[in-house]
Amino acid sequence: MALKFAPGTTRIGWIGTGVMGSSMCGHLMAAGYAATVYNRTGEKARPLVEKGAKLADSPQAVAAASDVVFTIVGYPHDVRAVTLGPHGTLAGARPGTVLVDMTTSEPALAIEIDQAARAKGVHAVDAPVSGGDVGAREARLSIMIGGEPEVVDALRPLFATMGKTIVHQGPAGAGQHTKMVNQIVIATAMIGVCEGLLYAYKAGLDLNVVLQSIGSGAAGSWSLNNLGPRMIAGNFEPGFFVEHFLKDMGIALAEARRMKLSLPGLALAEQLYQAVAAQGYARKGTHALMLALAHLAAIDWQARPQ
């Protein structure tokens, strides 16, 4: 039977109600999908419960009550636990259920989950996202998808409630590989954004006026236009945590080694972000790279005249 999902009839499960997950699940609920949710820290699921979601006591219980189960958690070991663990989603899924992992995780793990799901008659899709907290809130994420074409097509109406760019990249693992490409590009681009703004500051320029000129030119990027103003304002609260970005870069570097591929720019960015974490900013946003680079230049970025 062909898969078909629709508001009012399709029951969704959601695991991981953090900075991005809460907004993403909220969009599905607003579109009419009944939701069952789980989060290790139950209090973080409260806003969704107040909107009508049911709170489950395990990932297994979420899957048992759902037709499509979404996960967006922190690390690959979390994905493994909530999906393949003894009380994970696969343990509670019936044949025909779809498991969608939107965490940025390891391509090899996405393939392993797909194979384990197939053995139970369950479908698995890897669908990591880009766009950060703003993209999640505004439902304009970029969603990179690996999985069976017919399953991905059936999920498109659900993805459309969360994102604007929805692209099927290929079989299991392809979504995660594409997200690695995304993170590699962002990692080195962030160095350029920070160094450019540091140069502008030392040159005595008005940083906001600088952004007016370069944000719409060849230097323009999502990081410059969205995170540049936060850097200038001294706001380093997370849309995406430094510690999670370090995880992503570690995955990409490991995959590069496996493919015998040299990525010196990514290696440099990873080392600079290790310095960010060492300086106490692991739970700040990725744009906190500015603080580490400013420190190298003996600039107290937060104390500068605004």
Order of alpha helices (4+ residues) and beta strands (2+ residues): beta-alpha-beta-alpha-beta-alpha-beta-alpha-alpha-beta-alpha-beta-beta-alpha-beta-alpha-beta-alpha-alpha-alpha-alpha-alpha-alpha
